[in-house]
């Protein structure tokens, strides 16, 4: 059974799939060792760790595919890969999906933000048209050689067009062939309940557990509502960032800068590779 088929089969179960965000082979390997059934290759985590930049569309499709291939070569659990806007128009989306599938992605997420963001506001969430996103989803489906690979459609319409338009958009995306739906920036349980009601089992639903200010902040509640996947995109990056700050501060403040001063140094890298 392929990993994509394994993921599809697993999503049929009632219990929610918890997918931590990862950014390289080591973080994915440690997530697998911890017992997670799948991982999420987070675009923001890739930008932060490989470029030390915010997630403003600087990574290319080929760079992303190369990282995904390294991860896929080391783990034996499914990967959901953040493909941003597909790195271009519908033609580019087809190429991107082919690259990521060959690299080992079991699910590929495409969002309906504009491909190129304005330089004076790179963190904006300006949208492409619904029709253009539908074309991207169709192109993504057509590009697959393994029909079990899932296409996830993310909509950021909640931020710029409101809840009702977000619902209209994801209905169209599912009709175009999306297997999974992710409406970003839902902040209340009532909104999540309504999305589940309207989808009525037509697609798997994914929720991003990132903000403590949202009404739903845990995977168990998301499961009770009817969601299939809970993403924790920032857990690994936050943990590693804090550990780096502590480790480098300990080294800098050590009486003698000769190594062996931190617990991590004494353990050695091999302890994380068993």
Number of C-alpha atoms within 10 A of each C-alpha: 6 13 19 23 17 16 23 19 11 15 17 11 10 12 16 22 22 19 22 24 29 29 26 21 18 16 20 27 21 17 21 19 14 9 9 16 19 25 27 26 29 25 22 22 25 24 19 15 15 13 12 10 15 16 18 18 18 12 18 13 20 14 13 22 23 14 18 25 20 15 24 22 11 14 20 14 21 26 27 26 27 24 24 25 26 27 23 17 17 20 15 17 25 22 20 25 30 19 21 25 23 17 19 23 27 27 26 25 25 26 25 25 21 19 17 14 16 12 9 7 10 14 13 15 17 20 21 16 13 19 11 13 28 23 18 27 28 19 21 28 23 14 19 20 12 14 12 18 26 25 26 29 28 26 26 22 27 18 17 13 12 11 18 11 15 22 20 13 23 27 18 15 28 21 14 17 20 26 22 23 27 24 25 17 17 21 16 12 15 12 15 19 15 13 24 18 12 13 16 11 11 15 22 23 26 24 24 22 19 15 13 10 9 14 12 20 16 16 22 14 13 23 18 13 18 21 28 25 23 22 22 22 23 18 15 19 20 12 10 13 12 11 13 12 10 13 16 12 11 14 16 11 9 13 9 9 11 8 10 12 15 14 9 12 11 10 11 10 10 7 8 12 9 8
